[in-house]
C-alpha cells in the first residue's frame, strides 16, 4: 500500500514523504536486525521490493540509497546470485554478516581476547611492585606460595617483565645499596650479604654496588683531611650524597662519638668499634676512624688550653 501511495502522482506530497520515510525505516531495520524469522524471507519478495524501490527513487538523486561494500570474502561468497537486485543482495549480505557474528559469539572459540594464566600472573606481579620494589626471587615466592600459581607460569611472567625492564635485580641492588648507605652507612660487604639473603645473584649484586661505591671492599679513608672534607669527585655520587664515602662515614661516626662524651675512653672506643663492625666495616677502618676522632678530641683540648693561656697572659 505504501509503495502504491508513493507511486501515484495524485497522492499529496506530504503523504508521499511520510511513506518514503516509513519505507526507509523498514529497509534499515531489515538490514540491521537478523532475527530468525527474517532468515527465511523469500527472495522473490526481496527482489520485488528492491525493484519497486529502485523504480521509485531512480529519478531523484537525493542519496537515499548508498552502496555498502563488504570486505570479507566469506560474506561476499554468501551472496553469489547475480540476478538479484542490489537491494536484495545487500540484504542477503547483511543477514550473512549477522549470522557470522552470532556463530562467533556462540562458539566461544576465539582466543584473541582470552586472558591466559601468564597474563594474570603478570598483572599480579605489577600489583606486587606497585606496593614496594621486590627481587625476582621474592616475586616468584609470592606468586607460587601466596597466590598458588604454577612455577612455570610464575617464571614466564617474571621473565616477560624482565625483558620489558620492569623487573631488574641490578636496579634493585643499586637502590638497596644507596638506601642502606644513606640511612645506616652499611659497608659494601654487608650490603652484598643482605642482597644474597634476598636471592640476588652475585653478578647482579656487584653490578648494582659498582654504581654506588668506587671500591667494593672497605671504605677508603686515605683522602680525609683534618676537617673531614674532601675535594675529589666521584661519578657514583648523586644528590644528597657526598663525593667521598670515607668522609661521609667519618661524619656519621663523629655524631656517634659525641653522644658518648663523658664516658670512659676504653668504653667509648669499644662502643664505636661495635657500631662500625655491625655495619660490615673492617677492623682497619674502625681503628682508623677511632684514632681520627681521638686526635680531634685531643686537638680540641690543646686548643682550649692555648686559649686559656692566651687569656691568662692578656690579664697579666
N, C-alpha and C positions, 0 to 999 in steps of 0.2 A: 504494500500500500504506500509506503514512504517513497519507494522508487517511482511508482506511478505519479505520486504528487509532485515529485521533483521534475519528472519528465514533461508534465503538462505545462505548456506555456501560459495557459489560462490561470494557473494557480498563482495566488498573490505572492509577492516577493518575500514577505515575512514568513509565510508558511514554508516556502522552499528553503529558506535559510535555516529554519528550525529542523526541517527534515534532513538537510545536509549535515547539520551538527549531530543529530541522532545517529545517522549512518556512520559518521566518523568515529563516534564513541563506541559503536558496536564493533567496528573494524579493529579499533585499538584494543578493546578488551578481548577480542577473539585472538589477536596476535600474541598478547602477553600471557593470558591465563591459559594453562594447558590442563584443563580438567579432564577427568576420564571420559566424560560424556561427549567431549568435543573431539576425542581421538578417532571416533568412528564416523565423522562427518562425511557425507557423500561428496565425491569430487565433482559431480555434476552441479550440485548447488554452489560449491565454491567457484566453479568456472562461470556459472551463470551470474553470480553476484559480482565477480570480477569484471565480466563483460559489461554488465549494466553500469557499474561504477565508472568504467573507463569511457563508455559512450556518453555518460552524463557530464563528465568533467574534462573531456578532451578539448572542448572549445575554450575553457577557462584555464589559463596558465597562472594560477594563484599559489602553486606549490602545495596543494592539498595532498598529493601523492609524491612520496620520495622513495627512491630506490635504496634499499639497505643491502649491504654486502656482507656475506657470512664467510669468514676467512677459513674456518676449519674445514678440511677436506672431508671429514666424516659427515659433517652436516650437509655439504654440497651433494654428497653421494645419495642422500636420502630423498632428494627431490630430483630425480632423473627424468621425469616426464616433461618433454619439450612442448607438448601440445597444450599444456595447461597455461592459462593466462598468468601474468606477472603477479597479480594479487593472490591467486590461489597458490602459486609456487612459494611466494613469500610466507603465506600462512602455513604451508607444509614445513618450511624450514624452521619457522618459529616453534611449531609443535615438536619437531625433532630435537631442537635445542633444549626445550623444556624436558623432554624425555631423557636426554643425556644427563642433564643436571640432576634429575630425580634418581636415575640409576647410580650416579656417582655418590650422591649423598646416602643412598640406601645401602650401597655395598660396603662403604667404610674401608675400602682397600687402599685409599690414598695415603702416602707416607710423607708428603711434602710438609705438613704441619703437625706431624706426630712428634711428641716430646719423648726422647729416649731417657734411659737411666743416666747416661753420661751428662745429658743436659741438666737433669735435676741435680746431679751431684755437683756440677759446675756452678749452678745457681746457689747451692748450699755453701760452697767454698767462698763465693763472693759475699754471702751474708756473714760468714766467719770473719773474713778480712775487714768487713765494714765495722765490726766490733773492735778488733785490735789486730796488729800485724802478727803473723804466725809463720813458722817454718813449714817446710814440706812434710817433715815427719809429724809435726803436730796436726797439720790438716789431715793427713792420712789416718792418724789415730782417731780424730774427731769423727771422720766420715764412717770408718769401719766399726768402731766401738760404740759411739754415741748414736749415730744415725743409721747404723746397721746396713751400710752399703757393701756391695761385693768388693773385695780388694782390687780386682781387675778394673772395675768401674771407677773406684776412687783413684787408682793410678792413672787411668786415662784422663780423668777430669783435671788432675793436678798437672799432668804433662801438657795438656792443652793450654792451661793458664800460664804455664812456664814458657811455652812458645810465644804466647802473646805478651810476655814480660810483665805479667801481673804478679806472679809468684816468683821470687828470687831469693835464694839463701844468701847470696853475696850481698845484696842490698840490705837484707835483714841483719847480717853480721856487721856491716858498716853502721847501721842505725843503732844496733845494740851496743857497739863499742863506743860510739860518741855519747850515748846516754849514760853508760856506766862510768866513762871517764869524767863527764861533766858533773855528775851527781856524787860519785864515790871515789874518783881518782883510782880506778882499778888499773892494774898493770896489764900489758898485753897477754901475758901467760894466764892471768886469772880470767880474763875475758874469753880467751880461747877455750879454757876448761868449761866455762859456763855454756859456750856455744856447742861444745861436744855433748854436753848433757841434753841439749835441745835437739840433738840429732843432726847437726850440720857437719858436713864433711870437712876435713882439714883444708882441702884446697879452697873451698868457698870461704871458710873462716879466715884463712890467711889473705885471700884477696880482699875481703872486707876490712880486715885490720890494716892492710897496707894503705888504704885510703884515709886512715886516721892517724897512724903512727909512722914516723920515719924509720924507726927501728922496732922490730917485733920482740926484741929482748928486753933488758932492763932499760928504764928511762935514763937517758944520759943527763948528767948534772955538770958536765965539764964546761958548759957555756954560761954558767951562772956568775954574775958579778957580785960585787959587795952589796949592792942594793937589791939583788934578786931579779933584776931586769935583764932583758936580752934584746939586742937589736937585730938578730937574724930573723929571716922569714922562712916559713915552711909552706910548701904547696898544699899540705893537707889541712891547714888551719881554715876554719870557717868563722862566721860571725859569732861572737860570744866566746871564742877560744883564743888563748894566747898562742903566739907563734912557737914558743919553746915549751915543750911539755915538762922539762925539768924545772924551769922557773915556776910554772903553774903548780907543780907538785910541792915545791918548797913553800909557796904561798899558802897552800892548804894545810901543810904540816905546821907552819908557823902559827896558824889560828888554833890548832890543837895544842901546841906548845904553850901558848899564852893562857889557855884555860887551866893548865896545871901549875900555874905560877904560885909559889909559896910552898909547894911540896918538896920533899927531899929530892936531891939531884938524881940519885940512883932510881928512885921510883918514877920520876919524870921520864928518864931515858927508857926504862922498861915499858912504860905505857905507850910511848910514841913508837918504839920498835914493834910492839904488838899491833898497833893500829896500821902501820905500814905493811907488816907481814900478812895481815888478814886480807889485804888488797892485792897480794901477789908480788909485792916488791921484794927484791933480793936483799940479802944481808948487807952487801956492799952499799947499795943505795940507801938503806936505812941508817947505816953508820955515818955515811957522808952527810945526810940531812941533819942528824943529831949533832954532829960536830959543827956544822954550819950554824945551827941555832944556838949552840953553846957559845961559839965565838961571838955571835951577835949580842948575846946577853953580857958576856964579858966586856965587849966594847962599850955597851951602854953603861956598865958600872964604871969603866975608866973615864968615859965622857962626863958622868956625873961627878966623879972625884975631881977632875980637872976644872969643872965649872965651880965646885965649892972652893978649890984652891984659888982660882982667879977672884972669886967673890971675897975671900978672906984677904987676899993681897990688896984688893981695892980698899977694903975697910982699914987696913993698916996704913 
